[in-house]
Amino acid sequence: MSEKMKVKERTAINVAAKALSRVFRPSYYPLVGFIILLTCTYLSLLPWAMRLGLLLLVALLTLFVPFLGVEAYRRMRHLTRQELLLRNNRLVPYILHIICYGVLLHFLNSIHAPTFMGGIVVISLLVQSVCTVINLWWKISMHSAGVGAIMGALVTYAAVFNFNPVWWLCLSILVSGLVNSSRMFLRQHTLWQVLGGTVVGFVCGLIGLIL
């Protein structure tokens, strides 16, 4: 293979890796989980206005408010987006996410939402909290933890709703492999960091609904 072909191949892989990292950001998972619950369970019987309002609130507290808070923090510290990815600069963004998720969980409890609905937020809170503590000493992949949490949550929700999760687990494992590979290719994490993130996420996904 010529040098030019190698460069093109590496560029294509780099673009694909960046796309995977953006599409499978952990912050998207709570909203996706709520969309699935509100369309594929008995919660789909709720009025559409109520479901839309709940989804907007979830999007606000898991995506927009944390993004604005992190962006404000970055500008105050005069950090580039690349510098924000460094372990020493990630503590405040993690705390902002945890606070927003905590507010969302409090709201769900106040309206007596079903336990399995709050479980999505609890799982996300666990992943954020555990990874934040670990990152004080050792960098761990939040992307890997997010996908790992999906696998753990699938096992738990399969028991709650009595369905066979094998095919969904196979898909999740495939996605996990792609995401973990992309994080290593982009040199954001090492093999042990993505494996550690996957294990942490899986355990959090298993026990999140129980808590």
Long-range contacts (C-beta under 8 A, 24 or more apart in sequence): 13-185, 14-185, 14-186, 16-182, 17-181, 17-182, 17-183, 17-185, 17-186, 18-182, 18-186, 20-178, 20-179, 20-182, 21-143, 21-179, 21-182, 21-183, 21-186, 21-188, 24-143, 24-146, 24-147, 24-175, 24-179, 25-143, 25-146, 26-124, 26-127, 26-142, 26-143, 26-145, 26-146, 26-149, 27-62, 27-63, 27-66, 27-97, 28-63, 29-120, 29-124, 29-146, 29-149, 29-150, 30-58, 30-62, 30-101, 30-104, 30-120, 30-121, 30-124, 31-55, 31-58, 31-59, 31-62, 31-63, 33-120, 33-153, 34-58, 34-117, 34-120, 37-116, 37-117, 37-120, 41-161, 43-114, 43-117, 57-104, 57-107, 58-104, 61-100, 61-101, 61-103, 61-104, 62-97, 62-100, 62-101, 62-104, 62-124, 65-100, 66-93, 66-96, 66-97, 66-100, 69-93, 69-96, 69-100, 70-96, 85-188, 87-135, 87-139, 90-135, 91-132, 91-135, 91-136, 94-128, 94-131, 94-132, 94-135, 95-132, 97-128, 98-125, 98-128, 98-129, 98-132, 101-125, 101-128, 115-209, 116-157, 116-160, 116-209, 119-153, 119-156, 119-157, 119-208, 119-209, 120-153, 120-208, 122-208, 122-209, 122-211, 123-149, 123-152, 123-153, 123-204, 123-205, 123-208, 123-209, 124-149, 126-204, 126-207, 126-208, 126-211, 127-200, 127-201, 127-204, 127-205, 130-200, 130-204, 131-197, 131-200, 134-196, 134-200, 138-193, 138-196, 139-189, 139-193, 140-189, 140-193, 140-196, 140-197, 140-200, 141-180, 141-183, 141-188, 141-189, 141-193, 141-194, 141-196, 141-197, 141-198, 142-197, 143-179, 143-180, 143-183, 143-194, 143-197, 144-176, 144-179, 144-180, 144-183, 144-189, 144-193, 144-194, 144-195, 144-196, 144-197, 144-198, 144-201, 145-197, 145-198, 145-200, 145-201, 145-204, 146-201, 147-172, 147-175, 147-176, 147-179, 147-180, 147-198, 147-201, 148-176, 148-197, 148-198, 148-199, 148-200, 148-201, 148-202, 148-204, 148-205, 149-201, 149-202, 149-204, 149-205, 149-208, 150-175, 150-201, 150-205, 151-176, 151-201, 151-202, 151-205, 152-201, 152-202, 152-203, 152-204, 152-205, 152-206, 152-207, 152-208, 153-205, 153-206, 153-208, 153-209, 154-205, 155-205, 155-206, 156-205, 156-206, 156-208, 156-209, 156-210, 157-209, 160-209
